[in-house]
Amino acid sequence: MTYPTEHLMDLVALAYTTTDPDELLRLLRDSHELYHQGLAETRAAATAEHQDLPDPIVLEQCRTQQLFLPDDATREDALTALSFARWENTPTALAYSSIAERAAAHGVSLLPEEGNP
């Protein structure tokens, strides 16, 4: 396991021991940063793995995996889609989702509520 995964697993455990909105918000913010760190690492790995492949092959890999791309998609679009497809079911991404769901169940979100500045 990578550091973001290990740390997020710890944060999940903490999230399920509290109902305090301030603590849940702190855990959600911390986990949000780790989520994006892991996603960036996945993107860098996908870019490195595909560096020697021509654009049409990279785009075809998306189609093979049934990833939606518009007709005018670029190589960058394809790499983003491939990265996210790989990322979304990792333990790290799932841990973040669990924390977000726990926080939401207690009325906590990273997005301000409508009508609040």
Summary of the structure (lengths in Angstrom):
residues: 117
radius of gyration: 17.2
end to end distance: 39.2
largest distance: 51.0
contacts: 318
relative contact order: 0.19
helix: 68%
strand: 0%
